[in-house]
């Protein structure tokens, strides 16, 4: 079984709340913390792409283990 491991430095950004509304008869869903979330997702994707190193996408079942190492709160 193929293994893929990568590290993303920085503070993880939670999904946050979503807001939904209708524009021209179309439903639109927006993240409340859009800018921070987009940056975090981009960093995760970039780290994964570096690890894949141009290999073909994974085809088949995938097991995912995620570890977060967070700074200790000041208080």
Secondary structure, DSSP 8 states (H G I E B T S, - for coil): ---------S-------EEEEEETTEEEEEETTHHHHHHHHHHHHHHHHHHHTT-----S---------------
